Amino acid sequence: MDHGSNRFVRIATEVMTWAERCVVLLVGLALFVVAAAIIVHTFASLPQLFVAPSTSLIASATNVLNGALLVLMLVELAYTVMLSLRGIMLAVEPFLVVGLIATVRRMLVITIGEGTPQATQGSELLVLSAVLGVFVASIFLLNLRTRARERVLKSTIPTIVGDVHAPR
């Protein structure tokens, strides 16, 4: 009975792992398809920057910038999905980068956009500036921690006598 139970658990685990990889693969493909569609739409709207009247130039530029930043976010998420498919443990940094890009994107939309009352714009920009600072500080601290770990690893690895690359 115990042998059959272990076999069932092993097979169930393999099936669930395979199913998880299929779902992650489909999510990654969907992210790339959406990114490609946004790129095509953004490139299609580029000529409007040169032929549009000056009153709609800012709106056209905002749309292009918005599309470009959205594609950057999608690509960063797709990269994280690829790491997951390779079996690499997910890292925090790609999510922080996506948050950073999303915050900058929102700040640009508020700054360039029209129709929002000034008081609301100011308070939202203030909050977004604080969020931006938190993201930047988090990425900075994460990089410091990574460098510190690398230094510790280099100092604890025994050195080999003689340089491997030195001519003999």
Secondary structure, 3 states (H helix, E strand, C coil): CHHHHHHHHHHHHHHHHHHHHHHHHHHHHHHHHHHHHHHHHHHHHCCHHHHCCHHHHHHHHHHHHHHHHHHHHHHHHHHHHHHHHCCCCCCCHHHHHHHHHHHHHHHHHHHHCCCCCHHHHHHHHHHHHHHHHHHHHHHHHHHHHHHHHHHHHHHHCCCCCCCCCCCC
